[in-house]
Amino acid sequence: LTFSGNDRPASVLPFVEKVIKQLGYELDPKKTNIFRRGRRQMVTGLVVNDKPNLPRRIRKQIRAAVHHKLHGKQIHWNGKPMNDQSLMGHLNCLKMVQPEEADRHKMILQNKE
C-alpha cells in the first residue's frame, strides 16, 4: 500500500493499521516505510518523487549496456553476461517511464545494424 498526501505520516499510520487489522491483515514493520519530502521515494523499484522513474543506477546500466552493444563488446548486468533479449527487456521497462530515452537507445541500436 502506498499513500501520499500532506497529512503527517505519524497521524495516518495508526488509522491505516486499525483498518488493515479489521480486515484480518497486519502490517509488516520491516516493509513499512515513511518517505519524507526531499528524499528518494522508492515504491516497487521505481523512484516516485515527482513522477515515476527508474533509479539513476539502472538508467546508467542501460546506457552502458547500449554503449557496449554498439561497440561490439560483451554486455554485462551486475557482473553477469547479458543477452540481447534481456537488453530489450530493460529498454522496454525504461519505455514505460521514459519513452523518449528508451526510443533513443533503440534507434541507436537499430542504426548500428
N, C-alpha and C positions, 0 to 999 in steps of 0.2 A: 504494500500500500504506500502511496506517495501523496503527501499533502503539501500544498503551497498556500501561502497567504500572509497577511500582515499580523495575525494573532501571534502571541508569544507561544512558542512550542511547549514550554513547560505547562501552560494552562490547557493546551489542547490534548496532550498525551494522556492524562488520566481519563478524559472523556472517551477517547478512542479505545483505550484498554478496557473500559467498562462495557462499551458496546460490543467489542470483539468477544469478551468473556460471556456476555449474554447470548451470543450466537454459538457458544460452545468451543471457541478457539482461544488461544492465548498468544501473546506476542513473545517472540524470542529476543531477549535482551541483546544477544550477540548480533542480531540482524537489525536492530533498531538504531537508527542514526538520526541526528538532528544536524542539518547543514545550515550554517549561518550565511547571511548575505556577505558577499565579498570572498567567499571560499569556494573551491571547486565542489560542485554538487553533482555526484555520480549516482545515476539510477540505472540499473540493469546494463551496466557497461557504457552508458552514454553520459557525457557531460551535459547537464541541462541548465546551466546558469542563465543565459539569455535565450538560447534556442538549443534544441538537441544537436549534439555534435560528437564525433569520435574524439577520444583523448588525443592530445598532440602526439604522444609517443606512437600511437597506432598510425596516425596520418603520416608521420615521418617514416615509419617502417614500410608503409605502402609506397611512398615516394621513392625510397631506397630500392625496393624490390623492382619497381618500374625502371629505375635507372640501371640496375644490374641486368635486367632482361634486355633493355635497349642496347647495352654494350656487350651482350653475349656472355655474361658471367652467370654462374650458378646463383639462383635466388635462394635466400635463406630467410627463415622467420623464427625468431627466438633461438638462433643457432642450429636449426634443423633445416635440411633442404626442403624447398617448396616447389611444387609443380605448377604449370600454367593454370590449371583449373582452380587451384587454391588462390592464386593471384587474382583470377577473375572473380572468385567469391568475395575476396576482400574489397575489390573495386566495386562490386555490387552492393556490399554493405555500406561503403562510403557514399554510393549514389543515393542511398535512402536519406542521408542527412546533408550531403553536399554534392548535389548532382553535377554542378559545373566542374568541380575539381575532378570527380570521377570520370566525366566525359573527356576532360582534357587529357588525363592519363591514358584512357582507352584510345583516343585519337593518336597520341604519340606512339603507342604500341602498334596500331594499325598502319601508320605511315612507315614504320620500320620494316614491315613485311612486304 
